[in-house]
Every structure is written in C-alpha cells, then in structure tokens.
Amino acid sequence: MTPPRTLWAQTRQRAQQLADTLRTWPWRQTYDTLRQRFREDRLGLTAGSLTFTTTIAVVPLFTVMLALFSAFPVFGRFRKVLEQQVLQGMVPEMIAKPVLLSLTKFAAKASQLGALGLVGLGVSAMALMLTIDHTLNGIWRVRTVRPIAHRVLVYWAALTLGPLLLGVSLSVTSYVLSASRGLVDELPGGVSFLLGLLTFGLQTAGFMALYRYVPNTFVRREHAWGGALFASLGLEIAQKGLAFYLGKVPAYATIFGAFAAVPILLIWIYLSWLIVLMGAVVAAYTPSLLSQVKRWPDTPGLRFSLALAVLKALAGVQHGDRKGLSAVGLARWLRTDPLQIEPLLETLQALDWVAQLQEDEGEQGPRFVLLIDPDRALVAPLADALLLRQDTLTQGFWREAGFDRLTLRQVMS
C-alpha cells in the first residue's frame, strides 16, 4: 500500500505537470485545428446525422436501461433518484422533467412490442453505435475498421453493461451517503453535489473509453483523457449557456407551448454531438499540437511525396537497433501530423512494402518496418497507387517517365 505522504507527493507532481501543460498548451493552434477540422470533416453535417440517429435510438437505449433496473431489485428503490440525477446532469434542467416523462411512457409502450418490434429497437440502437464508430474512425483517418461482428458484439455489451455499471456506481454512492438517514426521495444538497460530481466523472470516463477504444488505431490514454475532459467541460458550459438563454428568451415556450421540450431537446442533442466530436478532434490531434508541427500542404502529388519520405525514414533505420519507427516517431522525423501519415502506412502495408510489428504498443504505438530492398524494388507500384493510375490514357506518360525502370532508391535519393 502506498504511504499517504508518497501519494500526496505524486498527486502534487501530477497537478504541477497538468498546470505546466495548460500553461504551455498551443491554444491558438488548437483553435485553428478545430476550425479547420470542422470544415474539412464536415462535423456540423455529421452532428446533424447523429442527432437524427440519436432521436430514433434514444427510446431503445432508455428501454434497455429501465429493463436492467427492473431486472435487479436492488436498484428499485434508487431508480427514480438515479434517473433524475443522471438525466439532469446531461439535459438542461427546464426540459429534464418532460423528457424523462416522455421517455418513460415510450419505454413502457416499447416493452409491449413483440419479438420483431424489439429486434427493430435493437437495430436502431446498434445503428447509432455503428454511426459513432464510422465517425470517430473518420476523425482519426482510419480506413480499415474492425469486422462488423466484432463491433456489434462489443457495442451490444456496452449498451447492456453501461447502464448497469452506472446504476451500481450511483446506487452504492447514494446508499453510503444516506445510510444514516435511511432511503430518501429527495437528495440533500451535499449528496446531490457528490452524485453530480460522480456523474461528471463517469461521463468523462465514458468519453475517454469512446476516444481510446472505438477508433481502430492506437490512441494514448493521456490524449483520450484530454479530449474527454474537453468534451465534459464543454457540455457543462453549453448546458448552463442554453439554460441561461432559454430563461432570458422564452420564445420557444410562447410559440410551441407544451411541445417546446421537443425542439429544445433536438438543439441540445445537436450541440452535444458537436462538442463530443470536437473532443475527438482534440484527442486525435494532441500529438501534432504538442509537437508544434504543421501538416504538409495539400499540393498535387502530396501523398506520393510523403510516402517517399516515410520510406526513406524507414530505410534509414532498417539496419539499426530499432529496425523501425512508430507512426508518432515518423511524424516527429518528418515534422508533420501523425494523422497525415497513417493512411499512407495502410497503403504501404497493402503493397507489402511495410509491416506493423505485433508487439507491446508502448507510449508511441507499434513500430513499422520496411520489408523491401530499396535498391531492388521498382517505384511503379507506389506511383500507380498514389501518383497516377496506369491505364490506356496514361500509358504514354508511364512509358516516357520510365517508372517501370526506376528503383525506389533512385527516386528517394
């Protein structure tokens, strides 16, 4: 067991490291990166698509949560408190009550569906998870996703175990804090604050798991935590800002009346997805932000030129002690963004020119090694994949350029 004095020293050291990181963080470059990625990745359109999918899937998700709470009697006495506490932590307070009432009614009706209806609800919930999977892999520039069976199995486990673990955590906390008073219907101020803090922590941990494990690529834990904290704080600020705006400008209640909760909920879901996607961008681009590097300009032939640079870097260490470099190491070597290199590494692996070692990932991820001899390998396959496809219209250019005669060593030098 770690002595309290040593634990306190470690905590102070980590707090100091966090303060130093925040002080030296490239905030201006982060803003520029978020703005660029918002435009190029079309995150606004993606958030709208996720809002639509979430609206369809929210009833199945809530039905699963209620079914799990009903299946375990230990949660029965806490269910009302848990639902209100969690929902108020994720939805603006003025619409939390009508949204909870509507979801409860919908979930009760959903439980009366037959087998086909329940399968349809399950498919709707899985569609949301697969859309999130596709979006996050796109932000991390991952082109090879996991097999569909593997993804469905993992996400179904998350759908069923997530609410269960949340219920366990909040139930234990509520029980411990209220044991001296007995079970209460309304939480005291201190207990409510602690449950809210626990909800914030669980939400942040959920975002960390989302950013670290959903993309089919290596994501460092520290980077995932940074993006998760950004998303959780952003949601808190957005929730307070939306509540303040709706309190000062009650136009929705005047126009829509009792129906006002629906457009407000849709706006909130859209804002939430924008913030979550921005947190993913922060987690994905943390390596380049910390390295203070810039992406190579998007000019004609960029992918071919950058692939040659990657091959030259791997050839330089091919006969050294390490034999290869990680994607992060290559990015530092070439002074560019790791996400700009990873699609090229996939292409080079498809050509069987580069292989990824199956080893302990470490801090920078697995290493990539060069499989070919640059003095013997012809550049033609690389040019065909990244520069100019060889067909009837380009045969003359290929013949005059002599790609079929040039070796990789000649081109790299």
C-alpha positions in Angstrom: 0.0 0.0 0.0 1.4 3.4 -1.0 2.1 5.6 2.1 -0.1 8.8 2.3 2.9 11.1 2.1 4.1 9.4 -1.1 0.6 9.5 -2.6 0.3 13.2 -1.8 3.7 13.9 -3.4 2.6 12.0 -6.5 -0.6 14.0 -6.6 1.2 17.3 -6.3 3.6 16.2 -9.1 0.8 15.3 -11.4 -1.0 18.6 -10.6 2.1 20.5 -11.4 2.5 18.6 -14.7 -1.1 19.4 -15.6 -0.5 23.1 -14.7 2.6 23.2 -16.9 0.8 21.5 -19.8 -2.1 24.0 -19.6 0.3 26.9 -19.4 2.4 25.8 -22.4 -0.5 24.4 -24.5 -0.8 25.9 -28.0 -4.3 27.3 -27.6 -4.2 29.3 -30.8 -3.1 26.3 -32.9 -5.8 24.3 -31.2 -8.4 26.8 -32.2 -7.1 26.8 -35.8 -7.1 23.0 -35.9 -10.7 22.8 -34.6 -11.9 25.3 -37.1 -10.1 23.5 -40.0 -11.3 20.1 -39.0 -14.8 21.3 -38.5 -14.8 22.5 -42.1 -12.9 19.7 -43.8 -14.5 16.8 -41.8 -18.0 18.4 -42.1 -18.6 18.0 -38.4 -21.7 20.1 -38.5 -23.4 17.8 -41.0 -22.1 14.7 -39.1 -23.6 16.1 -35.8 -26.9 16.6 -37.6 -26.8 12.9 -38.8 -26.0 11.7 -35.3 -28.8 13.9 -33.9 -31.3 12.1 -36.2 -30.0 8.7 -35.3 -30.0 9.5 -31.6 -33.6 10.7 -31.7 -34.6 7.3 -33.1 -32.3 5.3 -30.8 -33.0 7.1 -27.5 -36.1 5.1 -26.8 -34.4 1.7 -27.3 -31.5 2.8 -25.1 -33.8 4.0 -22.4 -35.8 0.8 -22.6 -32.6 -1.2 -22.1 -31.7 0.9 -19.1 -35.2 0.5 -17.5 -35.2 -3.2 -18.2 -31.9 -3.6 -16.4 -33.0 -1.6 -13.5 -36.2 -3.7 -13.3 -34.2 -6.9 -13.5 -32.2 -6.1 -10.4 -34.4 -5.4 -7.4 -31.5 -3.7 -5.5 -31.9 -0.8 -7.9 -35.7 -0.5 -7.4 -35.6 1.9 -4.5 -33.0 4.1 -6.2 -34.4 4.1 -9.7 -36.3 7.4 -9.5 -33.4 9.2 -7.9 -30.9 7.7 -10.4 -32.9 8.6 -13.5 -33.4 12.2 -12.4 -29.8 12.6 -11.3 -28.3 11.3 -14.5 -30.8 13.0 -16.8 -30.4 16.4 -15.1 -26.7 16.0 -15.5 -27.0 15.5 -19.3 -30.0 17.6 -20.3 -30.9 21.2 -19.5 -32.9 21.4 -16.3 -36.0 23.1 -17.8 -36.7 20.1 -20.2 -35.4 17.3 -18.0 -38.7 16.5 -16.4 -40.9 16.4 -19.6 -38.2 14.5 -21.4 -38.0 11.9 -18.6 -41.8 11.6 -18.5 -41.9 11.1 -22.3 -39.1 8.6 -22.3 -40.7 6.6 -19.5 -44.0 6.5 -21.4 -42.3 5.5 -24.7 -40.2 2.8 -22.9 -43.3 1.4 -21.2 -45.0 1.1 -24.6 -41.9 -0.3 -26.2 -41.8 -3.1 -23.7 -45.2 -4.3 -25.0 -43.9 -4.8 -28.5 -43.5 -8.3 -29.9 -40.2 -10.0 -30.9 -39.9 -8.2 -34.3 -40.6 -4.9 -32.6 -37.9 -5.5 -30.0 -35.5 -6.5 -32.8 -36.2 -3.3 -34.6 -35.5 -1.3 -31.4 -32.2 -3.2 -31.0 -31.2 -2.5 -34.6 -32.0 1.2 -34.1 -29.7 1.3 -31.0 -27.0 -0.5 -32.9 -27.3 1.9 -35.8 -26.3 4.7 -33.5 -23.3 2.9 -32.2 -22.1 2.0 -35.7 -22.6 5.6 -36.9 -20.4 6.8 -34.0 -17.8 4.1 -34.9 -17.7 5.3 -38.5 -17.5 9.0 -37.5 -14.6 8.5 -35.0 -12.6 6.4 -37.3 -13.0 9.1 -39.9 -11.7 11.7 -37.5 -8.6 9.5 -36.8 -8.3 8.9 -40.6 -8.7 5.2 -40.1 -9.7 3.4 -43.3 -9.7 -0.2 -42.1 -12.4 -0.8 -39.5 -12.9 -3.8 -37.3 -15.1 -6.7 -38.5 -18.8 -6.0 -38.2 -19.4 -9.0 -36.0 -16.8 -7.8 -33.5 -18.2 -4.3 -33.4 -21.8 -5.4 -32.9 -20.7 -7.7 -30.0 -18.7 -5.1 -28.3 -21.3 -2.3 -28.7 -24.1 -4.6 -27.5 -22.1 -5.4 -24.4 -21.6 -1.6 -23.9 -25.4 -1.0 -24.3 -26.2 -3.6 -21.7 -23.4 -3.2 -19.2 -23.1 0.6 -19.4 -26.4 1.4 -17.6 -25.8 -1.5 -15.2 -22.4 -0.1 -14.1 -23.8 3.4 -13.9 -26.6 2.1 -11.7 -24.1 0.2 -9.5 -21.9 3.2 -9.0 -24.6 5.7 -8.2 -26.5 3.3 -6.1 -23.5 2.5 -3.9 -22.7 6.2 -3.5 -26.3 7.1 -2.7 -26.5 4.2 -0.2 -23.3 5.1 1.6 -24.1 8.8 1.9 -27.7 8.3 3.0 -27.3 5.2 5.2 -27.6 7.1 8.4 -30.9 8.7 7.3 -32.4 5.8 5.5 -33.5 5.9 1.9 -34.6 9.3 0.8 -36.7 10.5 -2.1 -35.0 13.9 -2.4 -31.3 14.2 -2.1 -29.7 16.7 0.4 -27.5 19.3 -1.1 -24.2 17.7 -0.3 -25.3 14.3 -1.6 -26.7 15.8 -4.7 -23.4 17.6 -5.4 -21.4 14.5 -4.8 -23.7 12.5 -7.1 -23.4 15.2 -9.7 -19.6 15.1 -9.4 -19.7 11.3 -9.8 -21.9 11.6 -12.9 -19.4 14.1 -14.3 -16.6 11.7 -13.6 -18.4 8.7 -15.1 -19.3 10.8 -18.2 -15.7 11.8 -18.6 -14.5 8.2 -18.2 -17.1 7.2 -20.8 -15.8 9.7 -23.3 -12.2 8.6 -22.6 -13.2 5.0 -23.4 -15.0 6.2 -26.5 -12.0 8.1 -27.8 -9.4 5.4 -26.9 -11.1 2.1 -27.9 -13.6 2.9 -30.7 -11.0 4.2 -33.3 -9.2 1.2 -34.9 -5.8 2.8 -34.2 -3.5 3.4 -31.2 -4.7 6.3 -29.0 -2.7 7.2 -25.9 -4.6 7.2 -22.7 -3.5 10.7 -21.8 -4.7 12.1 -25.1 -8.0 10.3 -24.7 -8.4 11.8 -21.2 -7.6 15.3 -22.6 -10.3 15.0 -25.2 -12.8 13.6 -22.7 -12.2 16.4 -20.3 -12.7 18.9 -23.1 -16.0 17.3 -24.1 -17.3 17.1 -20.5 -16.4 20.7 -19.6 -17.8 21.8 -23.0 -21.1 20.0 -22.2 -21.3 21.7 -18.8 -20.7 25.1 -20.2 -23.2 24.5 -23.1 -25.8 23.3 -20.7 -25.6 26.3 -18.5 -25.4 28.6 -21.5 -28.5 27.1 -23.1 -30.4 27.2 -19.8 -29.5 30.9 -19.4 -30.6 31.7 -22.9 -33.9 29.9 -22.7 -34.5 31.6 -19.4 -33.9 35.1 -20.8 -35.6 34.5 -24.2 -38.7 32.2 -23.5 -39.7 32.3 -27.2 -39.9 28.5 -27.5 -42.4 28.2 -24.7 -44.5 31.0 -26.2 -44.5 29.6 -29.7 -44.6 25.8 -29.1 -46.3 25.7 -25.7 -46.3 22.2 -24.2 -44.4 21.0 -27.3 -41.4 23.2 -26.6 -39.4 20.4 -25.0 -39.0 18.7 -28.4 -37.1 21.4 -30.4 -35.1 22.3 -27.3 -34.1 18.6 -26.9 -33.1 18.4 -30.6 -31.0 21.5 -30.3 -29.3 20.1 -27.2 -28.6 16.8 -28.8 -27.0 18.6 -31.8 -24.9 20.8 -29.6 -23.9 17.8 -27.5 -22.7 15.9 -30.6 -20.8 18.9 -31.8 -18.9 19.1 -28.5 -18.3 15.3 -28.4 -16.9 15.4 -32.0 -14.7 18.4 -31.1 -13.4 16.5 -28.1 -12.5 13.6 -30.5 -10.6 16.1 -32.7 -8.7 17.4 -29.7 -7.8 13.8 -28.7 -6.8 12.9 -32.3 -4.6 15.9 -32.9 -3.0 16.2 -29.5 0.3 14.6 -30.8 0.7 17.2 -33.5 -0.4 20.0 -31.2 2.2 19.0 -28.6 4.9 18.6 -31.2 4.2 22.1 -32.6 4.2 20.6 -36.2 2.1 21.6 -39.2 0.6 19.4 -41.9 2.3 19.2 -45.2 0.4 21.5 -47.6 -2.2 19.7 -49.7 -0.5 20.1 -53.1 -0.6 17.8 -56.2 1.5 14.7 -55.6 1.5 15.2 -51.8 0.7 11.6 -51.0 3.4 10.3 -53.3 6.0 12.7 -51.9 5.1 12.0 -48.3 5.1 8.2 -48.9 8.6 8.6 -50.3 9.6 10.5 -47.2 8.2 7.7 -45.0 10.0 5.0 -46.9 13.3 7.0 -46.8 12.9 7.4 -43.0 12.2 3.6 -42.5 15.1 2.7 -44.8 17.4 4.9 -42.7 16.7 2.8 -39.6 16.2 -0.6 -41.4 19.6 -1.9 -40.3 19.8 0.0 -37.0 19.0 -1.2 -33.5 15.3 -0.4 -33.5 14.7 -1.6 -37.1 11.6 0.6 -37.5 9.6 3.6 -36.3 6.1 4.2 -34.9 3.7 6.5 -36.6 4.4 9.1 -33.9 8.1 8.6 -34.4 7.7 9.0 -38.2 5.7 12.2 -37.7 8.4 13.7 -35.5 11.1 12.7 -38.0 9.2 14.3 -40.9 7.8 17.2 -38.8 4.2 16.6 -39.8 0.9 15.4 -38.4 0.7 11.6 -37.5 -2.9 11.5 -38.9 -1.4 12.6 -42.3 1.0 9.6 -42.2 -1.4 6.8 -41.1 -3.4 6.4 -44.4 -0.1 6.2 -46.3 1.2 3.5 -43.9 -2.0 1.5 -44.7 -1.3 1.8 -48.4 2.3 0.7 -48.0 1.1 -2.3 -45.9 -1.3 -3.2 -48.7 1.6 -3.2 -51.1 3.6 -5.5 -48.7 6.3 -2.9 -48.6 5.8 -2.1 -44.8 4.7 -4.3 -41.9 3.5 -3.4 -38.5 5.1 -5.3 -35.7 2.9 -7.2 -33.2 4.5 -6.0 -30.0 3.8 -4.1 -26.9 2.5 -0.7 -28.1 4.3 1.3 -25.5 3.9 5.1 -25.4 4.2 5.8 -29.1 2.4 2.8 -30.6 3.7 -0.2 -32.6 6.7 0.1 -34.9 6.6 -0.1 -38.7 9.4 -1.8 -40.5 10.5 -1.8 -44.1 10.1 -5.2 -45.9 11.7 -4.4 -49.2 15.2 -3.6 -50.5 15.1 -0.1 -51.9 17.9 -1.0 -54.4 15.7 -3.7 -56.0 12.1 -2.6 -55.6 10.7 -0.7 -58.5 8.7 2.5 -57.8 6.0 1.6 -60.3 3.5 0.1 -57.7 3.8 3.1 -55.5 3.3 5.5 -58.4 0.3 3.5 -59.6 -1.3 3.6 -56.1 -0.6 7.2 -55.1 0.5 9.3 -58.1 -1.1 8.3 -61.4 -3.1 5.2 -62.2 -1.8 3.3 -65.2 -4.5 2.9 -67.9 -4.9 3.4 -71.6 -4.9 7.2 -71.3 -1.7 7.4 -69.3 0.3 4.6 -70.9 2.3 7.2 -72.9 3.2 9.1 -69.8 4.3 6.0 -68.0 6.4 4.8 -70.9 8.2 8.1 -71.2 8.6 8.6 -67.4 10.2 5.2 -67.1 8.5 4.2 -63.8 8.9 0.6 -64.7 12.7 1.0 -64.7 13.3 3.3 -61.7 14.1 1.7 -58.4 12.9 3.1 -55.1 16.5 4.1 -54.1 16.9 6.1 -57.3 13.7 8.1 -56.6 14.4 8.6 -52.9 17.9 9.9 -53.5 
